[in-house]
Amino acid sequence: MTHRTLSQAALADLADIPARSRWTHRDGIRLHALDYGGDGVPLVILPGITSPAVSMDFVARALTDLVRPVVLDVRGRGLSDDGEGYTLENYAADVEAVAEQLNLDRPLLLGHSMGARIAAAAAVRGKIALRGVVLVDPPLSGPGRGPYPTTLEAFLTQLHEAQRGTDAGEVARAWPRWPRREQELRARWLSSCGETAVKATHEGFESEDFFDWWPRIDAATPTTLLYGADSPVVTAEGATEAERALPSARLIQVPDAGHMLFWDNPDIALALLREALTTPHPLQECPSMGKLVHDRLHG
């Protein structure tokens, strides 16, 4: 059963975030996003399995001088509605609806973990024109590839702690490296994630093969994959397979970071993300996302 709650303290966090709530819908599901505004190239940010939009605030803020971040509350999380069918196809269709209804012209996509898989699916579906995609430590799991390294039980334990009422100190036991603010936000917002959504998505990590999508991203779409040097999700072997499967993609390793690389090593991870957005992509013949952002910034 889905049990989702948000405290007044959690909602008050939105007052300290320099973004406007934007609402769209698809098939009767209301989708919420945080829009940081500006006239930069739109960058749709897609968070992970138990990460509401607010959890990516520090990432979005670090990019507002380069792009216009729009962070989605993926269905079943944050302020977005629950929905039927937590599949990559449905998630990608939600992203398409958000881009179309908010008039985001040829956006970039940036996805972390679950969000990276969604970004890959949206790129392959081709329903909206994209300037490029950045995938951050996507689960490479799928049928016959072994289990996702974090068990469903581990996710549900943390979710039930949040539903019962937790604090940053308890969050720190699972995520000791995170900045204190991010531990506090997780303590207040994790209970906004629906158990049904988490269960279905975790099952999808093992039933939906990332490599059914990744090799089909058009070589003309500037594509970057960032991954943690110590990640159990994108291992060295997985990175090698990803590189072989899509030679047009650029792979960037983030040192001293696991799967949650922006939280584990924020300064370096954000610097490398900015570099990925502003450095011309060496393997694409078409204009890169970096050139597009550079041209927008410098006229």
N, C-alpha and C positions, 0 to 999 in steps of 0.2 A: 504494500500500500504506500502511496506517495504521501509524505507528511512534510510540508514545507512551511517554514515560519521565518519571519523577520522581526527583529526587535526594533523599538523606537531608536535605540542607539545605533543600530545598523543603518536605518533610513537617514539618520542625522549625518552619517558619513558623507552622504551625497552633497550636503551643503558645503563641504570642504573640497569638493572635486570641481575643477574648472571646466565642466562639461555640461551640455544640455541634454536632458532626456529626450530621445526621439522614439516614436512608436510607429511600427508598421504591422502588417498582418499577412498571413498566408493560410488559406483553408480554415479560417476561423480561429487561428492561433495568433495571439498578439505577441509581437516580438519587440523587446526593448533594447535600446542601444544608447551608449554615452557618446555624444558627438562633441569633440573638442574644438570644432570650428576652424576658422581661418580659410585662406584662399589657396592653400597648398593642394598638392595631389592627394586625393582621398586614399586613405589606408584603412581597410577594414581589418580589425584585429579580432581573431577568433581564439578564445581561451580553451583551457583543458577541461577534463572530465568533471572535476569538482571546483571549477574556478569561475565564479560569476564575473561579469564585466568589471566590477569595481576592483577586483584583484589585479587587473592589468593597468590600473591607473598610473603607477610609477613608470611603466614602460611607455604608455601613451604620452605622458608629460615630457619624457626625454626626447620625444620626436616632434613636438609641435612646431619647432623652428624649421623642420624639413617638410612635413606633410600635415594633412588634416586627419588625425586619428578618429576613427569611429569604432568603438569597442562593442561587440555584440554580446548580450546575454543570450547564450545559446538556449534553445527550447529546453524547458525543464530546469532552468537555473535562473538565479537572480530574480528579476522582475518579469521575465518572459513567461508565457503560459506553458503548462504541460502540453504534450501532444502525443498522438499515436505514431508509432514508427520512428524509433531513434536509430535510423540507418544513415549511412553516408549520403545516399541519394536525397533523403529528406532534409538532412542538415544542409547540404549544398543548395537545395532549392530554397531554403530559408535565406541563405546568404544572397542568392539571386534576387529574391523579393525585396530584401533590405536595400540592396544596391539600386534597384529600379525605383522603388518608392521614395528613396531619399535623393534620387537624381545624382547618384555618384558616378561621374563620368570616367569610365575606364579606370577603376580603382586598382590599387595594389592590394594583395591579400597577404596578411601575416598571421600565421596560425601556430600555436604551441600545442604539442602533444595531440590530443583529440582534434584540436583546431587545425593542426597541420594536415591531418588526414582529410578534414573537411575542405581545406584549401586546395589540396591535390584533386579531390573529386570535382570541385567547382571549376578548376582549370580544365580538366578533361571534358566535362560536360559542355563547356563552350557556350553557355546560354547568355553570358555577359562578357563583353570585351574587357580584358585585363591588361594592365601595364606590366605586371609581373607578379611572382609569388615568392614568399619567403617562408619556408617550412622549418620550424624549430623543434628538433628532437621528436619527430613523429614516431608513434609505435609502428615498428616494422613487422609486427606479428601478423599472423594469419594462419589459415589451415595448414597443418603439417609443420609449422614453424616453432612450436613450443609455446608455452603460456606467456602471457604478459607478466613482466617481473613483479609487479605489485598485485597482490591477490585482491579479489573482490572483498574478502573478509577484512582486509586492512582498510580499504576505502569505507566500508560500512561501519567499522568500529569508530573511525573518526567522525563519520556523519552522525552516528548515534550520540557521540559525545556532544556534538554541536546541538543536536535536537534537545538533549538533556540540559544544556547550558555549559559552555566551556569558557576558557579564557586564554590569553596569550601564553601563559606559563604552560598550560597543558598542550597547546599547539606546538610549543617549542620542544616538547619531548619527541615529537615525530619529525619536526623540521627545525633543528637547532641552529642552522646556519642563517636562517632568514632574518632580514632586518625586523626590528620589533614592530614597526608599523604594519608590516605585511602579516606578521603573526596575529596582530590584533584584528586586522580586517578579516582574516580567515576565521578567527574565533566568532566574529559577529555575523559573517555572511555564509558560512558553509551550510547552515541549516536551510538556506534558500534553494539548495540543490535537492531535487526529487530523487528518492530512492529508486523508483522505477527507471528514471533516466540513467542513473549511475549503473544499475544492474545491466540494462540493455546495452549501454555503450561499452561497458567492460566485456560483455559477451561478444560485441562486435569487434573488439580488438583481436579476437581469436577466430571469429567466423568470417570476417571481411578482410581480405588480403590487401595490405597496402600496395604490394607489388602488382596488383591488378590495375592500379591507377597510376602509380608513379612513372612507369616507362612510357605511358601514353600522353604525358604532358608535352604539348607541342614544343619542338626545339626552338621555335620562334618566340616562345614566351620566356622572358628572362626568369630563371629559377635558381634560387639559392637554398641550400639546406645547411642550417646551423645545428651543431650537436655538441653535447657536453663530452669532454675528454674522458670523464669517469661515468658516463651514462650507462646504466644497465639496459636502456631501451634502444639506443642506437650504439651498438658495440662497434669495435674496430672492424669486425667482420661484416657487420651490417652496413657500415659506411662504405666499405669496399664494394659490396653488392649493389648498393644504391648508386655508386659512381659508375659502375659498369652498366647498370640498367638504363641510366639516363646520362650519357656522356656530355650532353649540353648543359647540365646543371653544374653550378659552382658549390663545392662543399667547404665549409669553414668550421674548424674545430675550436670550441671555447675551452681554454685550459681551466683546471681546478674547478670543474663544475660537473654535476650530475645531470639528471633529467630536468630538474627545475633550475635551469642555468641562469635565468635572470634573477632568481632569488638567491642562488648559491654564490654567484660571483657577479653581482650587478654591474659594477663599473666596467669590467672587461667585456661582459656579454653585451651590454648596451653599446659600448664603443664599437664592437665588431658588427652589431646590427646596423648602426649608423654607417659604418664603412660599406656594408653590403648594399645599403640604400643609395649611397652617393658615389660609389666607384663603378665606372662602366664595366659591364659584364663581359669578360674576355671571350666567351664562346658563342655569343649570339651575334649574328650579322645585323639584326634589326636594332633600332635604338634601345638601349638598356634602361632599366628602371633608374639606374643611377644618373644617366644622362638626362632622362626626363625630369627627375627631381632637380638636378643641377641647373638645367635650362629654366625651370620654373623659378628657382631661387635667384638666378643671376640674369634673367632676361635674355 
